[in-house]
Amino acid sequence: MKMHEATPEERKQFYSEEWNKRELPDFILHTLSLREFGFDLDGTGPSHRYNQFMTVEKLMEYLQNRAPYSVFASVALYDQPSMRKGWLKSELAFDIDAKDLPLKSCGCTSGKVCERCIDEARRIAIEFADTMRTDLGLRNIVFSYSGRGFHIRVTDDTIMTLEQTERTQVVEYVTGGVIPTDVTMALGYSQVFRERLARTFKGLDEQRLSKARGLRKSIIQKLLAEKERALEAIRGGKLDELSTLGGLGPKTFRQFLDFLVRLNSEYTDGKVTIDTKRILRLPSSLHSGVSMKCMLVRDMERFKLEDALPKFVSERES
């Protein structure tokens, strides 16, 4: 599926004929007047900020009149969103962008996306959400397709008042993006850390491993030759066996572990998760860069890209 930029005429058509307020998620609709809205009017970025809409009808009127390139809404709720003052609370959000995945099985160059890497982003989003449900006990988790990937948005009351430091700890845990400390290691490596480490190592080949500092070619070849045993050791939390399989000394082993953990952290944009004033693409709006609808996804297992195609795309191709 080829993704093309929407023309100004197509944007106008979308917001005049296709945009529907019923596609706004309830968690946004019910807090609409408390959110800051931002707009990219011409493809140069969301510079038109500090907007507030008291009703969905006012929002619809704006969209139909301006047909913006992109539409954003804050994860934060404010007393005065038009001034970004009186912060009340913020969703916990994860941004998994297919174009920025550290490891891809497709041939997309950096900054590009295809159906395959979007599906990989979908599976990562499901994985992260499952961890938040099972390990952190979170329940109010929704997904939205962003045009080039997926957003996870968490609205549990216990999570929405967290400060940046606490949000950082959540993202590090969920992604496996930090090596557990000696204190947390008393009972061994956590299952989520082992799973993330194994997933990342499984996706590595010789070329990608060569980017790890301190790994000689002979060590890389040993690790790849024993990849299945290495994966078994990682999943079992027996990382000392991994060190033995590859013939890694303590310093080289730490560098290898640092490399895997850094890749883990790059599966999501951590700055989004910790930023309590971030704006994200509005579900129901148009991502004009790729001519796709940003949309709430109720069933991630059954999501298909075709679900997000605006009508003008099929008309364009007919």
C-alpha positions as CSV (number, residue, x, y, z in Angstrom):
1,M,0.0,0.0,0.0
2,K,1.5,3.3,-1.1
3,M,1.1,6.3,1.2
4,H,0.8,9.7,-0.4
5,E,0.5,13.2,1.0
6,A,-3.1,14.6,1.0
7,T,-3.7,17.7,-1.1
8,P,-5.5,20.8,0.4
9,E,-8.5,19.8,-1.7
10,E,-8.5,16.3,-0.2
11,R,-8.2,17.7,3.3
12,K,-11.2,19.9,2.7
13,Q,-13.1,17.0,1.4
14,F,-12.3,14.8,4.4
15,Y,-13.4,17.4,7.0
16,S,-16.4,18.5,5.0
17,E,-17.8,15.0,4.1
18,E,-16.2,12.3,6.2
19,W,-15.1,13.6,9.6
20,N,-17.6,12.4,12.2
21,K,-17.7,13.5,15.9
22,R,-18.9,10.0,16.8
23,E,-15.4,8.8,16.0
24,L,-14.0,10.9,18.9
25,P,-13.1,8.5,21.8
26,D,-15.3,9.0,24.9
27,F,-12.3,9.8,27.0
28,I,-11.6,12.9,24.8
29,L,-15.2,13.8,24.1
30,H,-16.1,13.9,27.8
31,T,-13.1,16.1,28.6
32,L,-13.0,18.2,25.4
33,S,-13.2,21.6,27.0
34,L,-10.3,20.8,29.4
35,R,-7.8,19.9,26.6
36,E,-5.4,22.1,24.7
37,F,-5.7,21.7,20.9
38,G,-2.9,22.3,18.5
39,F,-3.0,22.5,14.7
40,D,-0.5,22.1,11.8
41,L,-2.2,24.2,9.2
42,D,0.3,23.8,6.3
43,G,2.6,20.8,7.0
44,T,5.3,22.8,8.8
45,G,4.4,21.5,12.3
46,P,1.9,22.2,15.1
47,S,2.7,25.8,15.6
48,H,-0.9,26.9,16.1
49,R,-1.4,26.0,19.8
50,Y,-3.3,27.1,22.9
51,N,-6.8,26.4,21.4
52,Q,-9.8,25.5,23.5
53,F,-13.2,24.2,22.3
54,M,-16.1,24.3,24.6
55,T,-18.2,22.0,22.4
56,V,-17.7,19.4,19.8
57,E,-19.7,21.5,17.4
58,K,-17.2,24.4,17.7
59,L,-14.4,21.9,17.0
60,M,-16.2,20.6,13.9
61,E,-16.8,24.1,12.7
62,Y,-13.1,24.9,13.0
63,L,-12.1,21.7,11.2
64,Q,-14.5,22.2,8.3
65,N,-13.4,25.9,7.9
66,R,-9.6,25.4,8.1
67,A,-9.1,21.8,6.9
68,P,-5.8,21.5,8.9
69,Y,-2.9,19.4,7.8
70,S,-2.8,17.8,11.3
71,V,-4.8,18.0,14.5
72,F,-3.5,17.4,18.0
73,A,-5.0,17.4,21.5
74,S,-3.2,17.4,24.8
75,V,-2.8,14.4,27.1
76,A,-3.2,16.9,29.9
77,L,-6.4,18.3,31.3
78,Y,-6.3,22.0,32.4
79,D,-8.6,24.5,34.1
80,Q,-7.5,27.0,31.4
81,P,-6.3,25.0,28.4
82,S,-6.2,28.1,26.2
83,M,-3.4,29.4,28.4
84,R,-2.1,26.0,29.4
85,K,-2.6,26.8,33.1
86,G,-4.2,25.0,36.0
87,W,-2.9,21.5,35.2
88,L,-5.2,18.9,36.6
89,K,-3.8,15.5,35.4
90,S,-2.4,13.8,32.3
91,E,-2.8,10.5,30.6
92,L,0.2,8.2,30.4
93,A,0.9,7.8,26.7
94,F,3.2,5.6,24.6
95,D,4.1,6.6,21.1
96,I,5.2,3.6,19.0
97,D,6.2,4.9,15.6
98,A,6.8,2.3,12.8
99,K,9.3,4.6,11.1
100,D,11.5,4.8,14.2
101,L,11.5,1.1,15.3
102,P,15.2,0.2,16.1
103,L,14.8,-3.2,14.5
104,K,12.7,-3.9,11.4
105,S,12.2,-7.1,9.5
106,C,11.2,-5.2,6.4
107,G,13.4,-3.3,4.0
108,C,12.1,0.2,4.9
109,T,14.8,2.8,5.1
110,S,14.9,5.1,8.1
111,G,11.9,7.4,8.2
112,K,9.8,5.3,5.9
113,V,7.0,2.9,6.7
114,C,5.2,0.0,5.1
115,E,2.4,-2.4,6.1
116,R,4.9,-4.9,7.6
117,C,6.6,-2.4,10.0
118,I,3.3,-0.9,11.0
119,D,2.2,-4.5,11.9
120,E,5.4,-4.8,14.0
121,A,4.5,-1.6,15.8
122,R,1.1,-3.0,16.4
123,R,2.5,-6.1,18.1
124,I,4.8,-4.0,20.2
125,A,1.9,-1.9,21.4
126,I,-0.1,-5.0,22.3
127,E,3.0,-6.3,24.2
128,F,3.4,-3.1,26.2
129,A,-0.3,-2.9,27.1
130,D,-0.3,-6.5,28.2
131,T,2.6,-5.7,30.6
132,M,0.8,-2.7,32.0
133,R,-2.4,-4.8,32.7
134,T,-0.7,-7.9,34.2
135,D,2.2,-6.3,36.0
136,L,1.0,-2.8,36.9
137,G,-2.7,-3.6,37.3
138,L,-3.8,-0.9,34.9
139,R,-7.2,-1.3,33.3
140,N,-8.2,1.9,31.3
141,I,-6.0,1.4,28.3
142,V,-6.9,2.4,24.8
143,F,-5.1,2.2,21.5
144,S,-5.2,4.6,18.5
145,Y,-3.7,4.4,15.1
146,S,-1.6,7.5,14.5
147,G,-1.0,7.2,10.7
148,R,2.5,5.8,11.0
149,G,2.2,3.7,14.2
150,F,0.2,3.5,17.4
151,H,-0.5,5.4,20.6
152,I,-1.3,3.7,23.9
153,R,-3.2,6.0,26.2
154,V,-3.8,5.1,29.9
155,T,-6.4,6.9,31.9
156,D,-6.5,5.1,35.2
157,D,-6.8,7.7,38.0
158,T,-3.8,6.3,39.8
159,I,-1.6,6.9,36.8
160,M,-2.8,10.3,35.6
161,T,-1.4,12.3,38.5
162,L,2.1,10.8,38.3
163,E,5.1,13.2,38.0
164,Q,7.8,12.9,35.4
165,T,10.2,10.8,37.6
166,E,7.4,8.2,38.2
167,R,6.5,8.1,34.5
168,T,10.1,7.5,33.6
169,Q,10.1,4.5,35.9
170,V,7.0,3.1,34.2
171,V,8.4,3.5,30.7
172,E,11.7,1.9,31.7
173,Y,10.0,-1.1,33.2
174,V,7.5,-1.6,30.4
175,T,10.2,-1.4,27.6
176,G,12.9,-3.2,29.5
177,G,14.9,0.0,28.9
178,V,17.1,0.0,31.9
179,I,19.3,-2.8,33.4
180,P,17.9,-3.8,36.8
181,T,19.9,-2.5,39.8
182,D,21.5,-4.8,42.4
183,V,18.6,-4.0,44.8
184,T,15.9,-5.2,42.3
185,M,18.1,-8.1,41.3
186,A,17.6,-9.9,44.7
187,L,15.0,-12.2,43.1
188,G,16.6,-12.3,39.7
189,Y,15.8,-10.5,36.4
190,S,12.1,-9.7,36.0
191,Q,10.2,-11.7,33.4
192,V,9.3,-8.5,31.4
193,F,13.0,-7.6,31.3
194,R,14.0,-11.0,30.1
195,E,11.2,-11.1,27.5
196,R,12.2,-7.7,26.1
197,L,15.9,-8.6,26.0
198,A,15.1,-11.9,24.2
199,R,12.9,-10.2,21.6
200,T,15.6,-7.6,20.8
201,F,18.4,-10.2,20.6
202,K,16.3,-12.4,18.4
203,G,16.0,-9.6,15.8
204,L,19.7,-9.0,15.6
205,D,22.0,-10.2,12.8
206,E,25.8,-9.8,12.3
207,Q,25.5,-6.3,10.7
208,R,23.3,-5.0,13.5
209,L,25.4,-6.6,16.3
210,S,28.6,-5.0,14.8
211,K,27.3,-1.7,16.0
212,A,27.6,-2.8,19.6
213,R,30.7,-1.3,21.2
214,G,33.4,-3.8,22.2
215,L,32.0,-6.8,20.3
216,R,34.6,-8.3,18.1
217,K,33.6,-10.2,15.0
218,S,34.5,-13.6,16.5
219,I,32.3,-12.9,19.5
220,I,29.4,-11.9,17.3
221,Q,29.8,-15.1,15.3
222,K,29.8,-17.2,18.5
223,L,26.6,-15.5,19.8
224,L,24.8,-16.0,16.5
225,A,26.0,-19.6,16.1
226,E,24.5,-20.3,19.6
227,K,21.5,-18.0,19.1
228,E,18.8,-20.5,20.2
229,R,20.8,-21.4,23.4
230,A,21.5,-17.8,24.0
231,L,17.7,-17.0,23.8
232,E,16.9,-19.8,26.1
233,A,19.5,-18.5,28.6
234,I,18.0,-14.9,28.4
235,R,14.4,-16.1,28.8
236,G,15.5,-18.2,31.8
237,G,17.3,-15.3,33.4
238,K,20.7,-17.1,33.2
239,L,22.7,-14.3,31.7
240,D,25.9,-15.7,33.0
241,E,25.4,-18.5,30.5
242,L,25.0,-16.0,27.7
243,S,28.3,-14.5,28.7
244,T,29.9,-18.0,28.6
245,L,28.4,-18.8,25.2
246,G,29.8,-15.7,23.6
247,G,33.1,-15.8,25.4
248,L,32.4,-12.3,26.8
249,G,34.5,-10.8,29.6
250,P,32.7,-8.7,32.3
251,K,33.3,-5.4,30.6
252,T,32.3,-6.6,27.1
253,F,29.3,-8.4,28.6
254,R,28.1,-5.1,30.2
255,Q,28.6,-3.3,26.9
256,F,26.6,-5.9,25.1
257,L,23.8,-5.7,27.7
258,D,23.8,-1.9,27.5
259,F,23.5,-2.2,23.7
260,L,20.4,-4.5,24.0
261,V,18.8,-2.2,26.6
262,R,19.3,0.9,24.5
263,L,17.5,-0.8,21.6
264,N,14.7,-1.8,24.0
265,S,14.2,1.8,25.0
266,E,14.0,2.9,21.3
267,Y,10.7,1.0,20.7
268,T,8.8,3.9,22.0
269,D,9.6,7.6,22.3
270,G,10.2,8.0,26.0
271,K,9.9,11.8,25.9
272,V,6.2,11.4,25.0
273,T,5.5,9.2,28.0
274,I,7.1,11.5,30.6
275,D,5.9,14.8,29.1
276,T,2.7,15.7,31.0
277,K,2.0,18.5,28.5
278,R,2.4,16.6,25.3
279,I,0.0,16.9,22.4
280,L,-0.9,13.8,20.3
281,R,-2.7,13.3,17.1
282,L,-6.5,13.5,17.6
283,P,-8.2,10.2,16.8
284,S,-10.8,10.9,14.0
285,S,-8.4,13.4,12.4
286,L,-6.4,13.1,9.1
287,H,-2.7,12.4,9.0
288,S,-2.2,14.4,5.8
289,G,1.4,13.2,5.4
290,V,0.3,9.7,4.6
291,S,-3.4,10.3,3.8
292,M,-4.6,8.0,6.6
293,K,-7.2,8.5,9.4
294,C,-6.0,8.6,12.9
295,M,-8.5,6.4,14.7
296,L,-9.4,4.7,17.9
297,V,-8.7,0.9,17.6
298,R,-11.1,-1.2,19.6
299,D,-9.6,-4.5,18.6
300,M,-5.8,-4.5,18.0
301,E,-5.7,-8.1,17.0
302,R,-8.0,-7.5,14.1
303,F,-6.8,-4.0,13.0
304,K,-6.2,-3.6,9.3
305,L,-4.7,-0.6,7.5
306,E,-7.7,-0.5,5.2
307,D,-9.8,0.5,8.2
308,A,-7.9,3.8,8.3
309,L,-8.2,4.7,4.6
310,P,-10.2,7.9,3.9
311,K,-12.8,7.8,1.1
312,F,-10.8,10.2,-1.0
313,V,-7.9,7.6,-1.3
314,S,-10.1,5.0,-2.9
315,E,-11.5,7.7,-5.2
316,R,-8.0,8.8,-6.0
317,E,-7.0,5.3,-7.0
318,S,-10.1,4.4,-9.0
